Amino acid sequence: MFYLKFDNCTRTRGDCHNFTNFIQDTDVLDTVKVAKLTLTMLVWVLASCVSCSSQISKSSPPDQNSSVAVDWTKVQSSVAKGKVEAFEIDDSQYKAKRKIWVYTPANYDKRSPDAYDLLISFDGQDYVNDIPSPTINDNLIAAGKIRPVVQIFVDNSVDRLGDLANRQKFADFIAKDLVPWAQKNFHVTTDAKRTTLCGYSAGGLGTAYVAFRYPGIFGNVLSQSGAFWRGNEGTSEPSEWLTSQYQSSPKLDIKFYLVVGAAETIKNASGKSMVETSCHLRDVLKAKGYTVGYLEYPNGVHSPEFWRAELADGLIFLLGKQ
């Protein structure tokens, strides 16, 4: 199956099956007429497959074909491996210790002339294991797709929504505790344009929220199936609170990669689906002039199997070598 990526969303080949049926049902025998009809109908197909916009996307992830052809999640014997270490750090906002894991790439050099990009992932243990970000990093770095990166995986298992559901306290922890700790203990950048937040579901919402609160520190957002329907500080109302904040605020220097599964159509507490709220945020951001990579992944559902398959494209879009 191939799929079509448009400015607003992705539509699979199956959505356009009527074109094939139309051609098969015609009685046109003349070859030239068939060719002209085929060309006309192809134009019709491309136009009719778009649900929110009629323009092909200019913000689609780069190098999409190569990412589809290569399984970046597989351990390659020929690829040098990075290292993952576990730590506990002081969380002054929650008055507790917090578990984190830190990935450093192969041949990490704390004396390197250039500091390393910094990537911070929420629901950290999931990105270490079920969504094998260390392996994906190894493969992308070895292939020259992204710059070498230090990745920090943050534990949110104690009170996940207490951290990730548009929480100022958690944003303060990331900006005031975690990032200074990382810059002190690892050779990582202080440049917001090379600092990325990554998460799925509530964590995908959290990435956009923390960046909104601290755009001078975080310049990239990688959100997978973000729960953008949520209200402020863990509430359900007002629905899509963060989207409204981006809409009513001056444009910030943040680059986005938003991906959602095309099958994530179940209505949530807001009465809207993940696809609808992700598409809405995309529209708001683009209208404000943000750089946005957006993809509705064909048959994608709300699960690690989908997020692991699509993570590499988001990293290439945000961390790719320019």
VEXTORTI-892507 format. One line per 8 residues: their letters; for each residue x, y, z of N, C-alpha, C. Coordinates in steps of 0.2 Angstrom, whole numbers. Atoms other than C-alpha are relative to their C-alpha. Layout:
BEGIN
A> X/Y/Z/X/Y/Z/X/Y/Z  ...
This chain:
BEGIN
MFYLKFDN> 4/-6/0/0/0/0/4/6/0  -3/-7/0/6/18/-4/-5/4/4  5/-5/-3/-1/33/5/2/7/-2  -1/-7/2/-3/51/1/0/5/6  0/-5/-5/2/65/12/-1/7/-2  2/-6/2/-6/81/11/1/5/6  -2/-6/-5/-5/98/20/-4/-2/7  3/1/-6/-18/92/33/1/-7/3
CTRTRGDC> 0/7/-3/-17/73/34/2/-4/-5  -2/5/4/-14/57/26/-6/-4/-2  6/4/2/-26/47/16/3/-6/-4  -3/6/4/-23/29/10/-3/-1/-6  2/1/7/-25/22/-7/-8/-3/0  6/3/-1/-41/13/-1/-6/5/-1  5/-6/0/-50/30/1/-2/2/-7  2/-2/7/-50/32/-18/-2/-6/-5
HNFTNFIQ> 2/6/4/-56/15/-24/-5/2/-5  5/-1/5/-70/23/-33/2/2/-7  -4/-2/7/-58/29/-47/1/-6/-4  -1/6/4/-54/11/-51/-6/-3/-2  7/2/2/-72/6/-51/-3/4/-6  3/-4/5/-77/20/-62/4/-2/-7  -4/2/6/-63/16/-75/-3/-7/-3  2/7/2/-68/-3/-75/-8/0/-2
DTDVLDTV> 7/0/2/-87/2/-77/-1/4/-6  2/-4/6/-85/13/-92/1/-5/-6  0/4/7/-88/7/-110/5/3/-5  -5/-3/4/-74/18/-117/5/-5/-3  -4/5/3/-64/8/-129/6/3/-3  -6/-3/4/-53/21/-138/5/1/5  -6/-1/-4/-36/21/-131/2/7/2  -1/-7/-2/-34/40/-132/-5/2/5
KVAKLTLT> 5/-2/-4/-50/43/-124/1/-3/7  -1/3/-6/-46/31/-110/6/3/4  -6/-4/-3/-29/40/-107/-2/6/2  2/-7/-2/-37/57/-106/-5/-1/6  4/1/-5/-50/50/-95/3/-2/7  -4/2/-6/-37/42/-83/3/6/3  -3/-6/-3/-28/58/-82/-5/5/3  5/-4/-3/-43/68/-78/-2/-3/7
MLVWVLAS> 2/3/-6/-49/56/-65/6/0/5  -6/0/-5/-31/55/-57/0/7/3  1/-6/-3/-33/74/-55/-6/1/5  6/0/-4/-50/72/-47/2/-4/7  -2/4/-6/-43/58/-35/4/4/5  -5/-3/-4/-29/69/-29/-4/6/4  4/-6/-3/-42/84/-26/-4/-3/6  5/2/-4/-55/73/-18/3/-4/7
CVSCSSQI> -3/3/-6/-43/64/-5/1/5/5  -2/-5/-5/-40/80/4/-6/2/4  6/-2/-4/-52/83/19/1/7/3  -1/-6/-3/-45/99/26/3/6/-4  -4/-5/4/-34/107/13/1/-3/-7  -1/2/7/-31/106/-6/7/0/-2  -7/-1/1/-13/109/-5/5/-6/2  -5/5/-2/1/96/-5/4/3/6
SKSSPPDQ> -4/-2/-5/11/97/11/7/3/-2  -6/-3/1/26/108/11/4/-1/7  -3/1/-6/30/103/29/1/-8/2  -1/7/-1/31/84/27/7/-2/2  -6/2/-2/45/75/35/5/-2/-6  -5/2/6/61/74/24/2/-7/0  -3/7/1/68/58/18/-5/-5/2  5/5/-2/52/49/21/1/-7/-4
NSSVAVDW> -1/6/3/55/36/8/5/-5/3  -5/4/-3/71/30/15/-2/-2/7  2/2/-7/64/30/33/-5/-6/-1  4/6/1/50/18/26/3/-6/-2  -4/6/2/62/7/18/4/-3/5  -4/2/-5/73/5/33/-3/-1/7  3/1/-7/68/-2/50/5/2/5  -4/-3/-4/77/9/61/0/-2/7
TKVQSSVA> 1/3/-7/71/0/77/4/-7/1  -4/7/-1/82/-16/73/7/1/2  -7/-1/-2/99/-18/81/4/-3/-6  -4/2/5/112/-19/68/7/-1/2  -7/2/-2/128/-28/71/6/4/-2  -5/-4/2/138/-17/61/0/8/3  1/-7/-2/132/-1/70/3/1/7  -3/-1/-7/142/6/85/-6/2/5
KGKVEAFE> 5/-1/-5/131/6/101/1/5/5  -1/-5/-6/128/20/113/-1/-3/7  1/3/-7/126/18/132/-6/3/3  6/-3/-4/111/20/143/2/-1/8  -1/0/-8/114/24/162/-6/3/4  6/-2/-5/101/26/176/3/5/5  -2/-4/-5/102/40/188/-6/2/4  6/-3/-4/91/48/202/3/7/1
IDDSQYKA> -2/-7/-1/91/67/203/-5/3/4  5/-4/-4/83/80/214/-5/4/-4  6/-3/3/66/86/209/-2/5/5  1/-5/-5/65/103/219/-8/2/-1  7/-2/1/47/106/212/-5/-5/4  4/5/-4/40/90/219/2/-3/6  -4/2/-6/52/88/233/1/-7/1  -1/7/1/57/71/228/6/-2/-4
KRKIWVYT> -5/3/5/70/60/219/-4/-2/-6  3/2/6/66/57/201/5/-5/-4  -4/5/4/72/42/191/1/3/-8  -1/-1/7/80/46/174/5/-5/-3  -5/4/3/90/37/161/3/4/-5  -3/-5/5/103/45/150/4/-4/-6  -3/3/5/108/39/133/6/4/-3  -5/-3/3/125/44/126/2/-4/-6
PANYDKRS> -1/3/6/130/40/108/7/-4/0  -7/3/1/145/29/103/5/5/-1  -5/-5/1/161/38/104/-1/7/3  1/-6/-4/154/51/116/6/3/3  -6/-4/-3/167/64/120/-2/6/3  2/-6/-3/164/76/133/5/6/-1  -5/-5/1/179/86/127/-1/2/-8  1/-1/7/172/87/109/-1/8/-1
PDAYDLLI> 1/-7/1/173/105/102/-7/2/-1  7/-1/0/154/104/98/-4/-4/5  5/3/-5/141/101/111/-5/-5/-4  5/5/3/129/87/108/-7/3/0  7/-2/-1/111/90/104/-3/-4/6  3/2/-6/99/87/119/-7/-2/-2  7/3/1/83/76/117/-2/-3/7  3/2/-6/72/74/132/-7/-4/-2
SFDGQDYV> 6/4/1/58/60/132/-3/-1/6  4/1/-6/44/59/144/-2/-8/-1  2/8/0/37/41/149/7/-4/-2  -7/2/2/56/37/149/1/-7/-1  -1/7/0/56/19/152/-3/-3/-6  3/2/6/44/16/137/5/2/-6  -4/-2/5/56/25/126/7/-3/0  -6/4/0/71/15/132/-2/-7/-3
NDIPSPTI> 1/7/1/62/-2/130/-5/-1/-6  5/2/5/45/-3/120/1/4/-7  -2/-5/6/50/12/108/7/1/1  -7/0/-1/68/8/107/4/6/-3  -4/-6/3/75/25/105/7/0/0  -7/1/0/93/21/110/2/-4/-7  -1/3/6/93/9/95/-1/4/-6  1/-5/6/85/21/83/5/5/0
NDNLIAAG> -5/-5/0/97/34/88/7/-3/-3  -6/4/3/112/22/85/0/0/-7  0/1/7/106/18/68/-1/7/-4  1/-6/3/101/36/63/7/4/0  -7/-3/-1/118/43/69/5/-3/-5  -5/4/4/128/29/60/-2/1/-7  2/-2/7/118/33/44/1/7/-2  0/-7/2/121/51/45/-6/4/-1
KIRPVVQI> 6/-3/1/103/55/46/-1/6/6  1/-5/-5/104/65/63/7/2/3  -6/-2/-4/117/74/73/1/-4/6  -1/3/-6/125/65/88/-4/3/5  4/-3/-5/113/67/102/0/-4/7  1/3/-7/112/64/121/-8/1/2  7/1/-1/95/58/126/-2/-1/8  2/2/-6/87/59/143/-7/-2/1
FVDNSVDR> 7/3/-1/72/48/148/-2/1/7  3/-2/-7/61/55/162/-5/-5/2  5/4/-3/51/44/173/-6/4/2  6/-4/-2/33/49/175/-5/-5/3  4/5/-2/27/33/182/-4/1/7  3/-1/-7/23/39/200/-7/4/-1  6/-4/1/9/52/194/0/3/-7  -1/-1/7/9/52/176/-4/7/-2
LGDLANRQ> 4/-6/2/-5/65/173/1/6/5  -2/-6/-4/1/75/188/6/3/-3  -5/-3/4/16/78/177/-1/3/-7  1/-1/7/10/78/159/-6/4/-2  6/-3/3/-7/85/158/0/8/1  -1/-8/0/-2/104/156/1/2/7  -1/-1/-7/6/105/173/6/5/0  -6/-5/-1/17/121/177/5/-3/4
KFADFIAK> -5/2/-5/25/112/191/5/-5/-4  -4/5/4/32/98/179/4/4/-5  -4/-5/5/38/112/166/5/3/4  -5/-3/-4/47/120/180/6/-5/2  -5/5/-2/56/104/185/4/-1/-6  -4/1/6/61/101/167/5/5/-1  -4/-5/2/68/118/164/5/2/6  -4/-2/-5/75/122/181/4/-5/4
DLVPWAQK> -4/6/-4/81/105/188/3/-4/-5  -2/5/5/83/93/173/5/3/-4  -4/-3/5/91/104/160/7/3/3  -6/-2/-3/104/112/172/4/-6/2  -3/6/-1/108/95/178/4/-3/-6  -3/3/6/111/89/161/6/4/-3  -6/-5/2/122/104/156/6/-1/4  -5/1/-4/132/101/171/4/-6/-1
NFHVTTDA> -3/6/0/135/83/169/2/-3/-7  -1/3/7/135/80/150/2/6/-4  -2/-6/4/142/90/136/-5/1/-5  5/-1/4/126/95/129/-1/8/-2  1/-7/2/120/111/120/-4/4/5  4/-5/-3/113/127/127/-5/3/-5  3/-3/5/105/131/111/-7/-3/-1  7/2/0/86/130/111/-2/-4/-7
KRTTLCGY> 1/3/7/86/126/92/2/-7/0  -2/7/0/95/110/96/-2/-4/6  3/3/-6/85/105/111/-7/-2/-1  7/2/3/70/94/108/-3/-4/6  4/4/-5/56/87/119/-4/-5/-4  3/6/4/48/70/114/-5/-3/5  4/4/-5/33/61/121/-6/-3/-4  6/3/4/17/51/116/-6/1/5
SAGGLGTA> 6/-1/-3/-1/54/121/0/6/5  -1/-5/-4/-1/64/137/7/3/0  -7/-2/1/18/65/135/0/4/-6  0/-4/6/15/72/118/-3/7/1  2/-6/-2/4/85/125/5/4/4  -5/-3/-4/17/88/138/6/4/-3  -6/-3/4/31/92/125/-2/7/-2  3/-7/3/20/106/117/-1/5/6
YVAFRYPG> 1/-5/-6/16/113/135/6/2/3  -7/-2/-3/34/113/142/3/5/-5  -3/-4/5/40/121/126/-3/7/0  4/-6/0/26/134/127/2/4/6  -2/-4/-7/31/139/145/7/2/-1  -7/-2/0/50/139/141/3/0/-7  -3/0/6/53/143/123/7/2/-1  -7/-2/1/70/150/126/5/-6/2
IFGNVLSQ> -4/6/-2/76/133/132/-2/-6/-5  2/5/4/66/121/121/-3/2/-7  2/-2/6/65/124/102/-3/-5/-5  2/5/5/59/108/95/-5/-5/4  5/5/-3/43/97/99/-1/-5/-4  1/7/3/41/79/94/-6/-3/4  6/3/-3/23/74/98/-3/-6/-3  3/6/3/16/57/95/-7/-1/3
SGAFWRGN> 7/1/-3/-3/55/97/-1/5/6  0/-4/-6/-3/70/108/-8/1/2  7/-1/-3/-18/72/120/-2/7/0  1/-7/1/-22/90/114/-7/2/2  7/-2/-2/-40/89/120/0/2/7  1/-2/-7/-36/92/138/0/7/2  0/-6/-2/-39/107/148/7/2/4  -6/-2/-3/-26/116/159/0/-3/7
EGTSEPSE> -2/2/-7/-18/109/175/-4/-7/1  3/7/-1/-26/91/173/-7/0/-1  8/0/1/-44/97/169/-2/-2/-7  3/2/6/-55/92/155/-2/7/-4  3/-6/3/-61/110/152/5/6/2  3/0/7/-59/121/143/4/-5/-5  -3/5/5/-56/108/129/5/4/-4  -5/-2/4/-40/110/119/3/7/2
WLTSQYQS> -2/-6/-3/-34/123/131/7/3/-3  -6/-2/2/-16/123/125/0/2/-7  1/-3/6/-21/125/107/-2/7/0  2/-7/-1/-30/141/112/5/4/2  -5/-4/-3/-15/147/121/5/2/-6  -4/-1/6/-4/145/105/-4/5/-5  4/-4/4/-18/153/95/0/8/2  1/-7/-2/-19/169/106/6/3/2
SPKLDIKF> -6/-3/-2/-1/171/110/5/2/-6  -5/-2/6/13/179/99/4/-7/-2  -3/6/3/22/166/88/7/-1/4  -7/2/-3/37/157/97/4/-3/-4  -5/3/5/53/151/90/0/-8/2  0/8/-1/48/132/91/-2/-3/-7  1/4/6/48/119/77/-4/-6/2  4/6/-2/35/105/78/0/-6/-5
YLVVGAAE> 2/6/4/33/87/72/-5/-3/3  6/3/-3/16/81/75/-2/-6/-4  2/6/3/11/63/71/-6/-3/4  6/3/-4/-6/54/75/-2/-6/-5  3/6/4/-13/37/69/-6/2/-3  6/-1/3/-26/38/56/-6/-3/3  6/4/-4/-36/25/66/-2/3/7  1/-3/-6/-36/36/81/-6/5/0
TIKNASGK> 6/-4/2/-54/42/78/-5/-1/6  4/1/-6/-62/37/95/-1/7/3  1/-6/-3/-70/52/103/2/0/8  -2/0/-7/-63/57/120/-4/4/4  5/-4/-5/-70/67/135/-2/7/-4  2/-7/3/-70/83/124/-5/-1/-6  5/1/5/-81/75/111/4/-1/-7  -4/0/6/-67/75/98/6/-6/0
SMVETSCH> -5/5/0/-54/62/92/7/3/0  -7/-2/0/-35/62/93/2/3/-7  -1/-3/7/-35/65/74/-3/7/-1  3/-7/1/-47/80/75/4/5/4  -4/-5/-4/-37/89/89/7/1/-2  -7/0/3/-20/85/81/-1/5/-6  1/-4/6/-27/92/65/-1/8/1  2/-7/-2/-34/108/74/7/3/2
LRDVLKAK> -6/-3/-2/-17/111/82/4/2/-5  -4/-1/6/-8/109/66/-2/6/-4  3/-6/3/-20/122/58/2/6/3  -2/-6/-4/-17/134/72/7/2/-1  -8/-2/1/2/133/71/2/3/-6  -2/-3/6/3/135/53/-3/7/-2  3/-7/1/-9/150/53/4/5/3  -4/-5/-3/3/158/65/7/0/-3
GYTVGYLE> -6/0/3/18/154/54/5/-5/3  -5/4/-3/26/140/64/2/-5/-6  -2/6/4/36/126/55/-3/-6/3  4/6/-3/26/110/57/1/-5/-5  0/6/3/29/93/51/-6/-4/2  7/4/-3/12/83/52/-1/-6/-5  1/6/4/8/66/47/-6/-4/4  5/5/-3/-8/55/50/3/-7/-3
YPNGVHSP> -3/7/2/0/37/49/-5/-5/-2  5/4/2/-10/25/39/-1/-6/5  2/6/-5/-19/12/51/3/1/7  -4/0/-6/-9/19/65/-5/1/6  4/0/-5/-17/16/82/4/3/6  -3/-3/-6/-14/22/100/4/-5/4  -4/6/-3/0/10/104/8/1/-2  -7/-1/1/19/9/105/2/-3/-7
EFWRAELA> -1/3/7/19/-2/89/0/6/-5  1/-6/5/14/14/79/6/5/2  -5/-5/-2/25/26/89/7/-2/-1  -7/2/2/41/16/87/1/0/-7  -1/0/8/38/14/68/1/7/-2  0/-7/3/36/33/66/5/5/3  -4/-4/-4/49/40/79/6/3/-5  -6/-2/4/64/40/66/-2/6/-4
DGLIFLLG> 1/-6/5/55/52/54/-1/6/4  1/-6/-4/51/64/68/7/3/2  -7/-2/-1/70/64/73/3/3/-6  -4/-2/6/76/66/56/-3/7/-2  3/-7/2/64/81/53/3/5/5  -2/-5/-5/69/90/69/8/0/1  -7/0/-2/87/84/72/5/-2/-6  -3/2/6/92/80/54/6/5/-2
KQ> -6/-5/2/109/87/47/-2/4/-5  2/-5/5/106/103/38/5/1/-5
